[in-house]
Amino acid sequence: QVQLVESGGGLVQPGGSLRLSCAASGIIFRIYAMGWYRQAPGKQRELVALIRSDSTTSYADSVKGRFTISRDNAKKTVYLQMNSLNPEDTAVYYCKADSRANPPYWGQGTQVTVSS
């Protein structure tokens, strides 16, 4: 059974930082591209950051220079370090596992709220 479990969300003040984690089980983690997505109320889910199986990365323009995605294949975990958070970053954050030969898998999401 495949599971992606996100953690690390919460309430943070503008300018603060959070580190999200997504622990995977039931998949050959190292072959998957792992992405962080977010969905704010009334908005479509959007890609925030992606790390491929070769550890190359991509970021949405809105988070470049503030967010960093990384992975630990031994721990089957992907991370999202979020710095300089602002209220526009408030959303539910989801991780997703993608591979060419398998269907995508999603986690259940973790809420990030940026507010003073």
N, C-alpha and C positions, 0 to 999 in steps of 0.2 A: 504494500500500500504506500502510495506516494504522499508525503506530507511536506509542506513548506510552512514553517512557523515563524512569523515575524515577532519581534520584540523591540523594546527601546523607545517606543513612542511616549508622548506625554505632553504636559503643558510647559512652555518655555517662554521667557520674555523676549521681545525683539532684540536682536543682536546676539542672542544666545546660541548654544550648540546642542545637538543631540546626535547620538550614534544609534542607528537602527541595525538590527541583525536579522538574518533570515536563515534558519537552520533547516537543511533538507534531509530527508530520509527516503529510502525506497527508489532512488535513482543513482545512476553512475554520474555523480555530480560533475566530475572534471570535464565531461564532454558537453555539458550544457552551457549555453549563454544564459546569464542571469541578469535580470533587469529589475529596476525599481520603478514603479509607476505610482501615480497619485491621482486621487479624485476628490475635488472640492465639491461642496454642495452646489447642485445645479449645473455642474460642468462635466465635460467628458473626461474619462480617464486618460491621462497623458503619460508618456514615457519621460522619466526624469534622468535615468542613467542606466547604462548597459555595460556589462563586462563580458567579453566573449571567452570562449574556452582557451584562447591563446593569451588572455588577460589584456587584450586591447580594450580601450574604453571609449564611450561616447556619452555626451551630456546634452541635455536640453539647454538652449541658450540662456534661459532664465536662471539656471543654477551653476553655470560655468564659473569656476573660480571660487565657488562657495561650498560645493558638495564634492565629495570624493567617494567613488565606489571601489571596493576591493573584495577579494575573495581568498578564502583559505580552503583549498581542496582537501586537505587532510581532515579538517573539521566539518567539511561539507557546509560551509557557511559563507554567505555574502553579507557585506557590510555597506552601510551608507553613512558616511560622516557628513553631517550637515552643520555648517558654520554660518555666522552672520544671518541667522534666520529672521525673516520678516513675516508680517501677518499674511501676505500672499502665499506663503508656503503652507498655510493651514490646510490640511487635507487628510484623508485616509491614505496611507502608504501601503502599497502591495508589492510583494516580490513575485516574479514570474520566472519559470524555468523553460527554456526553449531549446529544442534540438531538431535537426532535420528529420530524424527517423521516428520521432515520438510526438504525441500531442503535447501542447503546452500545459504547464501546471501553474496554478495560482495559490498563493497563500490567502489567509483570511483577512489580512489587513491589520494595520496598527494606526491609531489616531495620533496625529501631530497637531497641536494647537499652539499657535504663536500669538501671544496676547499679553498686554501689560495689566 
